[in-house]
Each structure stands twice: as C-alpha cells, then as structure tokens.
Amino acid sequence: MPAVVSVVTELAHWLGLAPVAWLALRRERRSDWWWLAGAFGVSWIADTAAHLWGHPWFVSAVYPVSQAALIGAVLLPRPDADWFIGVLVVGGILGLAREGTTHPSVLLHTVAYGGIVAVS
C-alpha cells in the first residue's frame, strides 16, 4: 500500500505544472491566464521544496498565502487586491505566531483558502 500512496503523492505533485503545460501547448498570450497557472505552479515549487528539505509544514506555511495572493491579484480590481493581500499577510503572520511551523496552520490555511473562495 505505501507504494500506491507514493505514486498518488507524486502524481499530485506534478499536477501543479499541468496548467502551465496546457497554456504553453496552446501558446496562450493572455497574462492573466499565466498568472493563474503560476498559482498552481506554486504548489509544485512547495512540494519540490518539501521533498528536498523534508519539512513539509514549514513549506505549508508559505505557499497558501502566495497562491491566494496571485489569484486575488488576477481576479480583483487593484484597490481590492491590495486590501486582500494585506489581509493574507496579517492572517499568515498571526497563524505562524499562534501555531508555528511544526504542523499545518489552521488559521493561515483558512484565511488563504477562504479568501480564494470569497473572491471567486
């Protein structure tokens, strides 16, 4: 069973590059699509860093805010995007101060992913 989990984990890791590959194959020129694909690429970078450094919860403290910020910057008008990114930063700092990096931060993930849902 662990081999199956490993294969699924690696598949999920590499799926982070699927939107970038799709846009490259289509030769997409719109920058907003590339920025959104980049938000998925952040997951790939985070998974790769977790593989290299072996500390996934530390990486988990950084990438949700980065992903949410990219998505918010694309979907929101500029003044709202600035406010949204400020909320993400404050939520990230409070989450790390309260919960650390030894396990997933409930506050940080809730603010980041709840923010994505709110702007979508």
Buried (B, 14 or more C-beta within 10 A) or exposed (E): EEEEEEEEEEEEBEEBBEBBEEBEEEEEEEEEBBBBBBBBBBBBBBBBBBEEEEEBBBBBBBBBBBBBBBBBBBBBEEEEBEEBBEBBEEBBEBBBEEBEBEEBBEBBBEBBEEBBEEBE
